[in-house]
């Protein structure tokens, strides 16, 4: 069942599914919700997967821009990270990463956050290199 089968007007993720995982109890904060740092880590991995396809070699995260958490993520949620390449520079790749979860009973997708991740291509000695 696609997102459009649920509701033709429902928002849908932008980009390609880059990473999908389940939020586990070990990933919670003191309030019992999924820790924001864990979510950022998943987003960084998803963005890196997309950037690696463009850079074709080692990359490093150099910036994360404009993140806002819209709703908490609960234990057991299926967390899906979508990546969309926004810009490729001489040595950098900008990737927008969106995080969505599915409601346990309705399966309705809900956007949790998004952010722009900037990666720089580096060589084996850690120096900036051109994106090939």
Backbone as a printed PyTorch tensor [residue, N CA C, xyz], in Angstrom:
tensor([[[ 0.8510, -1.1720,  0.0000],
         [ 0.0000,  0.0000,  0.0000],
         [ 0.8910,  1.2280,  0.0000]],

        [[ 0.7120,  2.0980, -0.9560],
         [ 1.5110,  3.3160, -1.0350],
         [ 0.9020,  4.3930, -0.1640]],

        [[ 1.7020,  5.4590,  0.0710],
         [ 1.2070,  6.5950,  0.8460],
         [-0.0350,  7.1850,  0.1940]],

        [[-0.0740,  7.2030, -1.1250],
         [-1.1980,  7.8090, -1.8270],
         [-2.4760,  6.9890, -1.6970]],

        [[-2.3500,  5.6840, -1.4110],
         [-3.5300,  4.8620, -1.2000],
         [-4.2320,  5.2350,  0.1010]],

        [[-3.4640,  5.7540,  1.0660],
         [-4.0330,  6.1080,  2.3610],
         [-4.8320,  7.4030,  2.2870]],

        [[-4.2870,  8.3870,  1.5840],
         [-4.9220,  9.6940,  1.4970],
         [-4.2310, 10.4630,  0.3830]],

        [[-4.9670, 10.8170, -0.6510],
         [-4.3620, 11.4900, -1.7950],
         [-3.7390, 12.8270, -1.4320]],

        [[-4.2110, 13.4630, -0.3650],
         [-3.6860, 14.7640,  0.0370],
         [-2.6050, 14.6630,  1.1090]],

        [[-2.3000, 13.4720,  1.5610],
         [-1.3170, 13.2990,  2.6240],
         [ 0.0750, 13.6720,  2.1150]],

        [[ 0.8590, 14.3310,  2.9610],
         [ 2.2340, 14.6460,  2.5580],
         [ 3.0400, 13.3580,  2.3820]],

        [[ 4.0010, 13.4140,  1.5090],
         [ 4.8580, 12.2600,  1.2460],
         [ 6.3170, 12.6920,  1.3520]],

        [[ 7.1950, 11.7570,  1.6680],
         [ 8.6130, 12.0910,  1.7860],
         [ 9.2070, 12.5710,  0.4700]],

        [[10.2200, 13.4200,  0.5970],
         [10.9850, 13.8850, -0.5520],
         [12.3120, 13.1400, -0.5620]],

        [[12.6890, 12.6340, -1.7050],
         [13.9520, 11.9250, -1.8290],
         [13.7430, 10.4220, -1.8660]],

        [[14.8560,  9.7240, -1.8110],
         [14.8570,  8.2680, -1.8750],
         [15.0720,  7.6870, -0.4830]],

        [[14.4330,  6.5670, -0.2190],
         [14.6470,  5.8890,  1.0420],
         [16.1150,  5.4650,  1.1110]],

        [[16.8210,  5.9780,  2.1100],
         [18.2490,  5.6870,  2.2400],
         [18.5480,  4.7910,  3.4300]],

        [[17.6760,  4.8290,  4.4580],
         [17.9160,  4.0560,  5.6670],
         [16.5990,  3.8360,  6.3860]],

        [[16.4200,  2.6380,  6.9050],
         [15.2130,  2.3340,  7.6690],
         [15.5940,  1.4420,  8.8410]],

        [[15.0670,  1.7820, 10.0260],
         [15.4000,  1.0250, 11.2320],
         [14.2380,  1.1100, 12.2160]],

        [[14.3570,  0.3990, 13.3050],
         [13.3320,  0.4180, 14.3500],
         [13.9220,  1.0950, 15.5840]],

        [[13.1800,  2.0390, 16.1540],
         [13.6100,  2.7170, 17.3740],
         [13.4770,  1.7580, 18.5520]],

        [[14.5440,  1.5640, 19.2800],
         [14.5950,  0.5660, 20.3550],
         [14.6830,  1.2280, 21.7330]],

        [[14.3400,  0.4950, 22.7880],
         [14.3760,  1.0580, 24.1440],
         [15.7330,  1.6460, 24.5420]],

        [[16.8160,  1.0740, 24.0710],
         [18.1500,  1.5810, 24.4200],
         [18.4050,  2.9770, 23.8550]],

        [[17.5600,  3.4230, 22.9230],
         [17.7500,  4.7070, 22.2490],
         [16.9210,  5.8280, 22.8660]],

        [[16.3720,  5.6080, 24.0820],
         [15.4750,  6.6000, 24.6760],
         [16.2070,  7.5960, 25.5630]],

        [[15.5530,  8.7560, 25.7270],
         [16.0410,  9.7770, 26.6500],
         [15.3560,  9.5840, 28.0050]],

        [[15.5800, 10.5050, 28.9280],
         [15.0250, 10.3860, 30.2790],
         [13.4980, 10.4520, 30.2990]],

        [[12.8860, 10.9900, 29.2360],
         [11.4240, 11.0800, 29.1580],
         [10.7910,  9.8480, 28.5200]],

        [[11.6210,  8.9330, 28.0400],
         [11.1080,  7.7180, 27.4160],
         [10.8850,  7.8260, 25.9210]],

        [[11.2000,  8.9990, 25.3410],
         [11.1180,  9.1680, 23.8870],
         [12.4980,  8.8800, 23.2910]],

        [[12.5300,  8.6940, 22.0020],
         [13.8040,  8.4250, 21.3440],
         [14.6770,  9.6780, 21.4230]],

        [[15.9150,  9.4840, 21.8360],
         [16.8980, 10.5430, 22.0100],
         [17.1830, 11.2280, 20.6730]],

        [[17.1420, 12.5570, 20.6730],
         [17.3740, 13.3270, 19.4490],
         [18.7200, 13.0510, 18.8160]],

        [[19.7400, 12.8200, 19.6390],
         [21.0690, 12.5200, 19.1030],
         [21.0990, 11.2330, 18.3150]],

        [[20.3120, 10.2410, 18.7450],
         [20.2250,  8.9810, 18.0000],
         [19.6100,  9.2360, 16.6310]],

        [[18.5820, 10.0820, 16.6120],
         [17.9090, 10.3880, 15.3600],
         [18.8440, 11.1270, 14.4000]],

        [[19.6050, 12.0880, 14.9290],
         [20.5770, 12.8130, 14.1010],
         [21.6150, 11.8490, 13.5460]],

        [[22.0310, 10.8800, 14.3440],
         [22.9910,  9.8820, 13.8830],
         [22.4410,  9.0800, 12.7070]],

        [[21.1750,  8.6880, 12.7850],
         [20.5450,  7.9530, 11.6810],
         [20.4820,  8.8220, 10.4290]],

        [[20.1680, 10.1030, 10.6260],
         [20.0970, 11.0370,  9.4990],
         [21.4700, 11.2070,  8.8470]],

        [[22.5060, 11.2910,  9.6690],
         [23.8670, 11.4350,  9.1550],
         [24.2530, 10.2160,  8.3230]],

        [[23.8910,  9.0320,  8.8110],
         [24.1620,  7.8120,  8.0480],
         [23.4160,  7.8180,  6.7120]],

        [[22.1480,  8.2040,  6.7330],
         [21.3480,  8.2320,  5.5050],
         [21.9200,  9.2360,  4.5080]],

        [[22.2840, 10.4240,  5.0080],
         [22.8790, 11.4340,  4.1280],
         [24.1940, 10.9690,  3.5480]],

        [[24.9810, 10.2880,  4.3680],
         [26.2710,  9.7820,  3.9000],
         [26.0970,  8.7230,  2.8190]],

        [[25.0980,  7.8770,  2.9630],
         [24.8350,  6.8610,  1.9390],
         [24.5710,  7.5350,  0.5900]],

        [[23.7650,  8.5990,  0.5980],
         [23.4730,  9.3290, -0.6460],
         [24.7150, 10.0520, -1.1630]],

        [[25.4550, 10.7160, -0.2750],
         [26.6360, 11.4760, -0.6820],
         [27.7360, 10.5730, -1.2260]],

        [[27.8690,  9.3780, -0.6580],
         [28.8940,  8.4360, -1.1300],
         [28.6810,  8.0490, -2.5890]],

        [[27.4320,  7.9600, -2.9940],
         [27.1340,  7.6140, -4.3860],
         [27.6320,  8.6910, -5.3340]],

        [[27.6060,  9.9320, -4.8750],
         [28.0610, 11.0530, -5.6950],
         [29.5700, 11.2170, -5.6000]],

        [[30.1080, 11.1750, -4.3850],
         [31.5300, 11.4410, -4.1590],
         [32.4240, 10.2740, -4.5650]],

        [[31.8780,  9.0860, -4.5630],
         [32.6210,  7.8830, -4.9540],
         [33.9370,  7.7330, -4.2000]],

        [[33.8470,  7.8930, -2.9150],
         [35.0270,  7.7580, -2.0630],
         [34.7340,  8.3350, -0.6950]],

        [[35.7660,  8.4260,  0.0920],
         [35.6480,  8.8740,  1.4810],
         [35.0440, 10.2750,  1.5730]],

        [[34.1670, 10.4470,  2.5670],
         [33.5530, 11.7470,  2.8190],
         [33.5500, 12.0150,  4.3200]],

        [[33.3350, 13.2770,  4.6680],
         [33.1970, 13.6610,  6.0730],
         [32.0420, 14.6450,  6.1870]],

        [[31.2690, 14.5190,  7.2600],
         [30.2010, 15.4720,  7.5420],
         [30.8490, 16.7520,  8.0510]],

        [[30.5030, 17.8990,  7.4460],
         [31.0810, 19.1670,  7.9000],
         [30.0420, 20.1350,  8.4510]],

        [[28.7540, 19.9070,  8.1520],
         [27.7260, 20.8100,  8.6670],
         [26.3680, 20.1350,  8.6540]],

        [[25.5470, 20.5480,  9.6120],
         [24.1390, 20.1670,  9.6570],
         [23.3740, 21.4690,  9.8360]],

        [[22.4650, 21.7540,  8.9190],
         [21.7590, 23.0310,  8.9400],
         [20.2580, 22.8560,  9.1370]],

        [[19.6690, 23.6970,  9.9630],
         [18.2330, 23.8860, 10.0360],
         [17.3620, 22.7400, 10.4780]],

        [[17.7220, 22.0430, 11.5410],
         [16.8770, 20.9540, 12.0260],
         [15.8840, 21.4440, 13.0670]],

        [[14.6660, 20.9630, 12.9560],
         [13.6260, 21.1970, 13.9550],
         [12.8990, 19.8740, 14.1560]],

        [[12.7440, 19.4590, 15.4130],
         [12.0060, 18.2370, 15.7030],
         [10.5280, 18.5810, 15.8070]],

        [[ 9.7090, 17.9630, 14.9720],
         [ 8.2910, 18.2810, 14.8880],
         [ 7.4340, 17.4540, 15.8410]],

        [[ 7.8510, 16.2380, 16.1160],
         [ 7.0830, 15.3380, 16.9740],
         [ 8.0220, 14.2970, 17.5660]],

        [[ 7.7340, 13.7960, 18.7540],
         [ 8.6050, 12.7650, 19.3310],
         [ 8.5070, 11.4460, 18.5620]],

        [[ 9.5450, 10.6580, 18.6920],
         [ 9.5780,  9.3050, 18.1320],
         [ 9.5000,  8.3500, 19.3130]],

        [[ 8.6480,  7.3540, 19.1950],
         [ 8.4290,  6.4130, 20.2840],
         [ 9.1030,  5.0710, 20.0100]],

        [[ 9.3840,  4.3580, 21.0720],
         [ 9.9800,  3.0240, 20.9700],
         [ 9.1000,  2.1540, 20.0760]],

        [[ 9.7380,  1.4170, 19.1940],
         [ 9.0310,  0.5170, 18.2930],
         [ 8.6560,  1.1350, 16.9640]],

        [[ 8.8240,  2.4510, 16.8390],
         [ 8.4810,  3.1120, 15.5740],
         [ 9.4530,  2.6880, 14.4780]],

        [[ 8.9130,  2.4880, 13.2820],
         [ 9.7580,  2.2710, 12.1180],
         [10.1920,  3.6550, 11.6400]],

        [[11.4920,  3.8920, 11.6880],
         [12.0720,  5.1840, 11.3420],
         [12.6470,  5.0860,  9.9390]],

        [[12.1560,  5.9360,  9.0430],
         [12.6070,  5.9280,  7.6500],
         [13.2680,  7.2590,  7.3310]],

        [[14.4830,  7.2000,  6.8120],
         [15.2340,  8.3970,  6.4300],
         [15.3090,  8.4700,  4.9090]],

        [[14.8580,  9.6030,  4.3760],
         [14.8610,  9.8370,  2.9380],
         [15.9040, 10.8880,  2.6190]],

        [[16.6950, 10.6550,  1.5820],
         [17.7760, 11.5660,  1.2160],
         [17.5670, 12.1040, -0.1890]],

        [[17.8060, 13.3970, -0.3310],
         [17.6480, 14.0760, -1.6090],
         [18.8660, 14.9670, -1.8310]],

        [[19.6610, 14.6670, -2.8570],
         [20.8320, 15.4780, -3.1780],
         [20.3520, 16.8520, -3.6430]],

        [[20.8220, 17.8980, -2.9700],
         [20.3920, 19.2620, -3.2950],
         [21.4160, 20.0100, -4.1210]],

        [[22.6930, 19.7480, -3.8630],
         [23.7400, 20.4860, -4.5720],
         [25.0390, 19.7020, -4.5280]],

        [[25.7560, 19.7210, -5.6460],
         [27.0830, 19.1190, -5.7050],
         [28.0490, 20.2200, -6.0950]],

        [[29.0090, 20.4940, -5.2190],
         [30.0350, 21.4960, -5.4910],
         [31.3090, 20.8310, -5.9510]],

        [[32.3910, 21.5970, -5.9460],
         [33.6750, 21.0550, -6.3690],
         [34.0960, 19.8930, -5.4800]],

        [[33.9320, 20.0760, -4.1620],
         [34.3340, 19.0170, -3.2370],
         [33.2370, 18.6700, -2.2250]],

        [[32.0770, 19.2950, -2.3420],
         [31.0300, 19.0870, -1.3450],
         [29.7400, 18.5470, -1.9560]],

        [[28.9540, 17.9370, -1.0980],
         [27.6440, 17.4250, -1.4830],
         [26.6630, 17.8330, -0.3810]],

        [[25.5870, 18.5540, -0.7650],
         [24.5350, 18.9280,  0.1780],
         [23.3640, 17.9830, -0.0100]],

        [[22.9230, 17.4080,  1.1120],
         [21.8590, 16.4200,  1.0770],
         [20.7730, 16.8310,  2.0680]],

        [[19.5350, 16.9100,  1.5990],
         [18.4190, 17.1090,  2.5160],
         [17.9700, 15.7300,  2.9800]],

        [[17.8490, 15.5770,  4.2950],
         [17.4230, 14.3010,  4.8710],
         [16.1310, 14.5460,  5.6420]],

        [[15.1030, 13.7760,  5.3110],
         [13.8280, 13.8210,  6.0200],
         [13.6540, 12.5240,  6.7970]],

        [[13.0860, 12.6320,  8.0060],
         [12.7790, 11.4600,  8.8160],
         [11.2750, 11.3530,  8.9450]],

        [[10.7640, 10.1680,  8.6700],
         [ 9.3420,  9.8660,  8.7730],
         [ 9.1610,  8.6220,  9.6160]],

        [[ 8.0670,  8.5540, 10.3410],
         [ 7.6820,  7.3460, 11.0670],
         [ 6.2710,  6.9760, 10.6350]],

        [[ 5.9390,  5.7140, 10.8330],
         [ 4.5760,  5.2590, 10.5370],
         [ 3.8410,  5.0160, 11.8380]],

        [[ 2.6150,  5.4990, 11.9160],
         [ 1.7770,  5.2550, 13.0840],
         [ 1.5480,  3.7560, 13.1860]],

        [[ 1.6410,  3.2180, 14.3980],
         [ 1.5670,  1.7630, 14.6060],
         [ 0.2650,  1.1410, 14.1090]],

        [[-0.8580,  1.8050, 14.3320],
         [-2.1350,  1.1880, 13.9700],
         [-2.6640,  1.6480, 12.6240]],

        [[-2.5480,  2.9380, 12.3120],
         [-3.1050,  3.4430, 11.0490],
         [-2.1260,  3.3340,  9.8920]],

        [[-0.8350,  3.1560, 10.2080],
         [ 0.2330,  3.1360,  9.2050],
         [ 0.3650,  4.4760,  8.4820]],

        [[-0.2730,  5.5110,  9.0170],
         [-0.1800,  6.8490,  8.4300],
         [ 1.2380,  7.3980,  8.6390]],

        [[ 1.9010,  7.8500,  7.5780],
         [ 3.2490,  8.4000,  7.7370],
         [ 3.2040,  9.7880,  8.3790]],

        [[ 4.1860, 10.0490,  9.2410],
         [ 4.3010, 11.3340,  9.9080],
         [ 5.7360, 11.8200,  9.7990]],

        [[ 5.9100, 13.0510,  9.3480],
         [ 7.2460, 13.6320,  9.2670],
         [ 7.6970, 14.0430, 10.6600]],

        [[ 8.9190, 13.6520, 11.0100],
         [ 9.4790, 13.9400, 12.3220],
         [10.4130, 15.1390, 12.2750]],

        [[11.2660, 15.1930, 11.2810],
         [12.2390, 16.2760, 11.1480],
         [12.8650, 16.2310,  9.7650]],

        [[13.5950, 17.2650,  9.4420],
         [14.4620, 17.2510,  8.2660],
         [15.6410, 18.1550,  8.5440]],

        [[16.6530, 18.0340,  7.7300],
         [17.8410, 18.8630,  7.8880],
         [18.7220, 18.7360,  6.6780]],

        [[19.5260, 19.7670,  6.4740],
         [20.4890, 19.7540,  5.3790],
         [21.8440, 19.3210,  5.9410]],

        [[22.3890, 18.2690,  5.3710],
         [23.6890, 17.7510,  5.7680],
         [24.6840, 18.0570,  4.6560]],

        [[25.8380, 18.5730,  5.0320],
         [26.8720, 18.9070,  4.0620],
         [28.0590, 17.9800,  4.2940]],

        [[28.4590, 17.3190,  3.2310],
         [29.5830, 16.3980,  3.2680],
         [30.6720, 16.9190,  2.3450]],

        [[31.9230, 16.6700,  2.7110],
         [33.0580, 17.0440,  1.8810],
         [33.8160, 15.7770,  1.5310]],

        [[34.1850, 15.6780,  0.2620],
         [34.9900, 14.5460, -0.1950],
         [36.4230, 14.7390,  0.3020]],

        [[36.9880, 13.6670,  0.8540],
         [38.3660, 13.7340,  1.3400],
         [39.1580, 12.5400,  0.8140]],

        [[40.4750, 12.7370,  0.7630],
         [41.3280, 11.6430,  0.3170],
         [41.7560, 10.8020,  1.5250]],

        [[42.6280,  9.8340,  1.2820],
         [43.0220,  8.9130,  2.3490],
         [43.7940,  9.5920,  3.4820]],

        [[44.3610, 10.7690,  3.2140],
         [45.0790, 11.4870,  4.2750],
         [44.1970, 12.5380,  4.9510]],

        [[42.9070, 12.5810,  4.5700],
         [41.9710, 13.5030,  5.1990],
         [41.9230, 14.8900,  4.5850]],

        [[42.5780, 15.0740,  3.4620],
         [42.5900, 16.3740,  2.7720],
         [41.4170, 16.4250,  1.7860]],

        [[40.8600, 17.6280,  1.6240],
         [39.7500, 17.8230,  0.6900],
         [40.1730, 17.4330, -0.7220]],

        [[39.2570, 16.7670, -1.4210],
         [39.5210, 16.3810, -2.8170],
         [38.2950, 16.7390, -3.6520]],

        [[38.4510, 16.7480, -4.9390],
         [37.3320, 17.0330, -5.8400],
         [36.3890, 15.8360, -5.8680]],

        [[35.0960, 16.1510, -6.0000],
         [34.0920, 15.1000, -6.1820],
         [34.2980, 14.5550, -7.5850]],

        [[34.3880, 13.2370, -7.7050],
         [34.6510, 12.6500, -9.0270],
         [33.3820, 12.1820, -9.6910]]])
